[in-house]
Amino acid sequence: MTFDKLNIIEPVLKALKEKEYSVPTPIQQEAIPVALEKQDLLGLAQTGTGKTAAFAIPIIQHLYNEARQEKKKNKEIKALVLTPTRELAIQIEESFRDYAKYTSLRHCVIFGGVKQKAQTDELRKGVDILIATPGRLLDLVAQGFVSLDAIRYFVLDEADRMLDMGFIHDIKRILPKLPVKRQTLFFSATMPPAISSLSRSILKNPRRVEVTPVSSIVETIEQYLYYVEKQEKKDLLIKLLAEKEEASSVLVFSRTKHGADKIARILCKAGIGSEAIHGNKSQNARQKALSNFKSHKTRVLIATDIAARGIDVNQLETVINYDLPDVPETYVHRIGRTGRAGNSGKAYTFCSQDERPMLKDIQKLTGRVLRPLNAGIGEMSGL
């Protein structure tokens, strides 16, 4: 199937062709027709499956068609996309910019951690589509810069991550401010009880679309395991990066913010260009690091899980789990940063003795047993 078969309007098809997108992903194939029918939708899809286009394209199409029917320009916000992190919000806004390129629709992104003036200036000009993080949205609503009275389309993205980050109370404050009559598109990678309850409270007769369950891993990702003691991980990382010089983009995962900074310092000292990205960094520093990584100015990016949720890099070759995650589903999200859109990818996992239980949980979830490789550094147990 191609996008041409999904009853998408010509301005959006033109933008998709310009981006060289021709074949929709499974979530796009399933979700776009439902959303175009203005039905509520419950989408179960992990990061990297193409779900941003699955909700962005129908919203653009609806608003484009409605704008042509309305006699005068309506400057009220008509679509709201709520997402948990600044990085994701920026990434989603970039997608709307790409897909709405040949329409006159206006869009804006708002998030905390930066001064609000640039954002409020954009809002004053009139916005059709607003992409927001919960905290900044509530701030600007309280200050009178944002009205949600005219919302026709509402997207709650990464609902499970919203829960993890403690935004569930903010969401419950936002929901009563939305019109009762609206289309709601609800996306989550997992469906814990709290998220299932939330979905039931805000969706009306939704169609459920489930693609790529969280335990599954894209077949094009090659997975490798090293048993290595904690103090030797840094030496293994340097050796691995030296051996894999063909990998121009490498994403390294650290469990903590302090650990991410420490890894970056170790690599820079070893002459390997790297930067860290996490919640304690300023928004400008995070965006600069991400921009440098995307443009290949920086070869290695070290990230914590929350910061990495919004990282979307075309043809990312390699992911390295320097630390194993506490939650096994997080492993799937991490290595899902690579092997996208049919491309191949490699994922390396460093496992110390105290992380063996975490590895066992990951293997149970994914149904795969990772076979260790010989790292060839020092005397490391388990090799």
Disulfide bonds with the S-S distance in Angstrom:
none
